[in-house]
Amino acid sequence: MKKVEVYYATYCPYSIKALKMLDEKGVDYKSYAIDEDEEKLRKKIGEYYKIEGDVTVPQIIVDNKRIGGYDDIKKLDEAGKFDEIFLD
């Protein structure tokens, strides 16, 4: 089973879309809202996953590998690669 983590902001429409898509696809994941201390947590996420520049949300991680955000998982789905990354 894949380890999927999602770092998101409750006010972010892309975060909401990503969580909805993962739910609809039946992906088992842990989600972490970063609203409480957003600036600090964005910095930590960026350092840990070696993200250059601004850290946006959502950040979707599979088996400790950064996949990206909502647009990235949508593209993976359109290319037929979603299941391979999230469900296999």
Secondary structure, 3 states (H helix, E strand, C coil): CCCEEEEECCCCHHHHHHHHHHHHCCCCCEEEECCCCHHHHHHHHHHHCCCCCCCCCCEEEECCEEEECHHHHHHHHHCCCHHHHHCC
